Structure formats: C-alpha cells, structure tokens
Amino acid sequence: MPTHFQNHLAAGRRVPGILILKRQANFGEMIDDLILIWEASLPGEYQDQIRYLPLSR
C-alpha cells in the first residue's frame, strides 16, 4: 500500500487519508481511536497521509 500511495501522490493525485488497521491490534482500541479521530480532527488534517491504528503503538 505505501508504494502504491507514493506513486498515486507522485502522479499529482490526492486522497483524503488512509487509515490502516493493524491485524494484531485490540478491536476496542481501534474503535476508540476512530472515534477520537472523528471527534478531534480538522477537515483535511489527514489528507495525503497514511496512519496506522491503533495510534498508541
């Protein structure tokens, strides 16, 4: 995914952001992080970024 994402950006395209869920992560932590992102983020804050959940690890 990161290589494809870099190619996508290099081609001048944009994305609103990508959240990747780690397989070994606790489901409850991921839900908490998604709620936190939803409640506390500004529009466009994650544009053209990849973030891994949970955020705490």
C-alpha positions in Angstrom: 0.0 0.0 0.0 2.7 2.6 0.8 4.4 2.2 -2.6 1.1 2.5 -4.5 0.2 5.5 -2.3 3.5 7.3 -3.1 3.0 6.6 -6.8 -0.5 8.0 -6.6 0.7 11.2 -5.0 3.7 11.5 -7.4 1.1 11.4 -10.3 -0.5 14.5 -8.8 -3.5 12.8 -7.3 -4.8 13.3 -3.8 -6.6 11.2 -1.2 -8.5 12.3 1.9 -6.3 10.0 4.0 -5.8 6.3 4.6 -6.2 4.5 7.9 -4.6 1.0 8.1 -5.7 -1.2 10.9 -3.0 -3.5 12.4 -4.1 -7.1 12.5 -2.8 -7.8 16.0 -4.4 -4.7 17.4 -7.2 -4.7 20.0 -10.6 -4.1 18.4 -11.7 -1.8 21.2 -8.5 0.4 20.9 -9.1 0.8 17.2 -12.7 1.8 17.7 -11.6 4.3 20.4 -9.0 5.8 18.0 -11.5 6.1 15.2 -13.9 7.9 17.5 -11.1 10.2 18.6 -10.1 11.0 15.0 -13.7 11.6 14.1 -14.3 14.0 17.1 -11.0 15.8 17.2 -9.7 16.1 13.7 -10.0 19.1 11.4 -11.2 18.8 7.8 -8.3 17.8 5.6 -6.0 17.0 8.6 -5.2 13.6 7.2 -5.1 14.5 3.5 -2.4 12.6 1.6 -1.3 10.7 4.7 -1.2 7.1 5.8 -1.8 6.5 9.6 -1.8 3.1 11.4 -4.3 2.2 14.1 -4.2 1.9 17.0 -2.4 5.3 17.3 -0.9 4.4 20.7 1.5 1.8 19.4 
